[in-house]
């Protein structure tokens, strides 16, 4: 069906050609409001990974007003929730604070929650990484393990490229991305966290665990057609040299492009 734009007839093929030349805008909050050095060091890897996946990263400053956050969210086709120096405030899931729980970051949480509200209302794709998984789970009324007690070191950091394996659930969206369509598959990942999902939030399901201790390593949404994927490791680290990380960001980028095309032509 052709469309009239300012008195001109524009064919569907012309509209589709214009859309194909555009990149989906992807909102990414600054990682942490109380450690700017950490944010400055962590953020570039996310930006590069989104660009490599064909997206246009849009950084959301944590000092933004509510109106500015809403404006950015409306202009974007997807959201990426990065890691953080902070831990989610245990009061958000009615738990007492563990001695090893890091300070909360209310500014980061405000941005994340507004972006998630928009994404769920509009069915925009969501990719959540490390802290992003945790705030997503809490936003969906789940809870967290505040400090992992395990023989497996889940907090090895950037120095260890392969910290441990994760077992990916066959038949899951993550399984399709990582080649575990018909049977479970163990994939080596990095690791830099001391918390994890406990009670799983509404509309989410576990799709990967650390096989030796059962720690939740990935969640995905259960609503058909809504791309919601959260991983506890850091696929943005060395994304270009890791085929699993590239595949993960490529799937997210494809979902963002599909959303953008659907919204513009629907």
C-alpha positions in Angstrom: 0.0 0.0 0.0 1.4 3.4 -1.0 1.5 6.3 1.4 1.0 10.1 1.0 3.8 12.2 2.6 3.4 16.0 2.4 1.4 15.7 -0.9 3.7 13.1 -2.5 2.9 9.5 -3.1 5.7 7.3 -1.6 5.8 3.6 -2.5 6.2 0.9 0.0 9.4 -0.2 -1.7 10.8 3.3 -1.2 9.8 3.3 2.5 11.4 -0.1 3.0 14.6 1.0 1.2 14.8 4.0 3.5 14.3 1.9 6.6 17.0 -0.6 5.5 19.5 2.2 5.5 18.7 3.2 9.0 20.2 1.8 12.2 17.9 1.0 15.2 18.6 3.3 18.1 19.5 1.4 21.3 19.3 3.0 24.7 22.1 2.2 27.1 22.3 3.7 30.6 25.6 4.9 32.0 26.8 2.0 34.2 27.2 3.7 37.6 26.5 7.2 38.9 28.9 7.0 41.9 32.0 5.7 40.1 32.6 7.7 37.0 36.0 6.1 36.4 34.3 2.6 36.3 31.6 3.9 34.0 34.1 5.5 31.6 36.1 2.3 31.5 33.1 -0.1 31.1 30.9 1.8 28.7 32.9 1.8 25.4 32.7 -2.0 25.1 28.9 -1.9 25.1 28.9 0.9 22.5 31.3 -1.0 20.2 29.3 -4.2 20.5 26.0 -2.5 19.6 27.7 -0.8 16.7 29.1 -4.1 15.5 25.6 -5.5 15.6 24.3 -2.7 13.3 22.7 -0.6 16.0 23.1 3.1 17.0 24.0 3.3 20.7 22.3 6.1 22.6 23.8 6.7 26.1 21.3 7.7 28.8 23.0 10.0 31.3 22.1 9.0 34.9 21.6 12.6 35.8 18.8 12.9 33.2 15.4 14.2 34.2 12.4 11.9 34.1 11.2 13.8 31.0 14.5 13.4 29.2 14.7 9.6 30.0 11.2 9.2 28.6 12.1 11.2 25.5 15.2 9.0 24.8 13.2 5.8 25.5 10.5 6.8 23.0 13.2 7.5 20.3 14.8 4.1 20.7 13.9 0.7 19.3 15.5 -1.4 22.0 17.3 -1.2 25.4 20.6 -2.7 26.6 21.1 -2.8 30.4 24.8 -3.0 31.2 26.8 -4.2 34.2 27.4 -1.9 37.2 29.6 -1.4 40.2 26.4 -1.3 42.3 24.1 -4.0 43.7 20.4 -3.7 43.6 18.9 -2.3 46.8 17.7 -5.4 48.8 14.7 -3.4 50.0 13.3 -3.6 46.4 12.8 -7.4 47.0 12.0 -7.2 50.7 15.3 -8.7 51.9 17.7 -7.7 54.7 21.0 -6.3 53.4 23.9 -8.8 53.3 27.2 -7.6 54.6 28.9 -8.0 51.2 26.2 -6.3 49.2 27.6 -3.2 47.4 26.0 0.2 47.7 22.9 0.7 45.6 22.6 3.2 42.8 19.2 4.9 42.8 19.9 7.0 39.7 20.8 3.9 37.7 17.8 2.0 39.0 15.5 4.9 38.1 16.8 4.9 34.5 16.6 1.1 34.2 13.1 0.9 35.5 11.8 3.6 33.2 13.5 2.0 30.2 12.1 -1.4 31.2 8.6 0.1 31.6 8.7 1.5 28.1 10.2 -1.7 26.7 7.5 -3.9 28.3 4.7 -1.5 27.3 5.9 -1.3 23.7 7.3 -4.8 23.4 10.8 -3.5 22.6 13.8 -5.9 22.6 15.7 -6.0 25.8 19.3 -7.3 26.3 20.4 -7.3 30.0 24.0 -8.0 31.1 25.2 -8.9 34.6 23.7 -6.2 36.8 21.2 -5.7 34.0 20.0 -9.3 34.6 19.6 -8.6 38.3 17.7 -5.4 38.0 15.5 -7.0 35.3 14.7 -9.9 37.6 13.9 -7.6 40.5 11.8 -5.3 38.3 9.7 -8.4 37.4 9.2 -9.1 41.1 12.0 -11.6 41.5 14.7 -11.8 44.1 18.5 -12.1 44.3 21.1 -14.2 46.0 23.1 -11.3 47.5 26.4 -13.2 47.8 27.2 -16.5 46.0 28.8 -19.1 48.2 30.4 -21.6 45.8 33.5 -23.5 45.0 33.3 -21.9 41.6 34.8 -18.4 41.4 32.1 -16.3 39.7 34.1 -13.1 40.2 37.3 -13.6 38.2 36.9 -10.4 36.2 38.4 -9.4 32.9 41.7 -11.2 33.5 40.1 -14.7 33.0 38.5 -15.1 29.5 37.0 -18.5 30.4 36.0 -18.6 34.0 33.6 -21.5 33.9 31.0 -23.1 31.7 27.3 -22.5 31.5 24.8 -25.1 30.4 22.3 -23.7 27.9 18.7 -25.0 27.9 17.8 -26.6 24.6 14.8 -25.2 22.8 15.3 -21.8 24.3 15.9 -18.6 22.3 19.4 -18.5 23.9 19.8 -22.1 22.9 19.0 -21.2 19.3 21.5 -18.4 19.3 24.3 -20.5 20.9 23.7 -23.8 19.1 21.8 -25.7 21.7 18.5 -26.3 19.7 18.1 -30.0 20.4 20.3 -30.8 23.3 21.9 -28.9 26.1 25.3 -27.4 25.5 28.0 -26.2 27.8 29.6 -22.9 26.7 32.6 -21.3 28.4 32.1 -17.8 29.6 33.8 -15.1 31.6 32.4 -14.1 35.0 32.4 -10.9 37.1 29.6 -11.0 39.6 28.9 -12.0 43.2 25.1 -12.0 43.0 22.6 -13.9 40.9 18.9 -14.4 40.4 17.1 -16.5 43.0 13.3 -16.4 42.8 12.6 -15.8 39.1 10.5 -12.8 38.1 7.2 -12.8 36.4 7.3 -13.6 32.7 10.9 -14.8 32.9 12.5 -18.3 32.8 15.9 -19.8 33.5 17.7 -20.8 30.2 21.3 -21.3 31.5 23.0 -22.3 34.7 26.5 -23.0 35.9 26.3 -26.8 35.9 28.6 -27.4 38.9 26.7 -25.2 41.4 23.4 -24.4 39.8 23.9 -20.6 39.8 21.4 -18.9 37.3 23.4 -17.6 34.3 20.7 -16.5 31.9 17.0 -15.6 31.7 14.7 -14.9 28.9 11.1 -13.7 28.5 8.2 -16.0 28.0 6.0 -13.8 25.9 6.1 -14.9 22.3 7.4 -12.3 19.9 9.0 -10.2 22.6 12.8 -10.5 22.7 13.9 -10.3 26.3 17.3 -11.9 27.1 19.5 -11.5 30.1 22.9 -13.1 30.7 25.1 -13.0 33.8 28.4 -13.0 32.0 29.9 -10.2 29.8 29.5 -10.9 26.1 30.7 -7.3 25.3 34.2 -8.2 26.4 36.2 -9.3 23.3 33.0 -9.5 21.4 34.7 -9.6 18.0 36.8 -12.6 18.8 34.1 -14.7 20.5 31.6 -16.3 18.2 29.0 -16.8 20.9 29.2 -13.2 21.9 28.9 -12.0 18.3 25.9 -14.3 17.8 24.2 -12.9 20.9 24.6 -9.3 19.9 23.7 -10.1 16.3 20.4 -11.6 17.5 19.7 -8.5 19.6 20.6 -6.2 16.7 18.3 -8.2 14.4 15.4 -8.0 16.9 15.9 -4.2 17.2 15.9 -3.8 13.4 12.8 -5.9 13.1 11.0 -3.8 15.8 12.0 -0.6 14.0 10.8 -1.9 10.7 7.5 -3.1 12.1 6.8 0.1 13.9 7.6 2.3 10.9 5.6 0.2 8.4 2.8 -1.0 10.6 
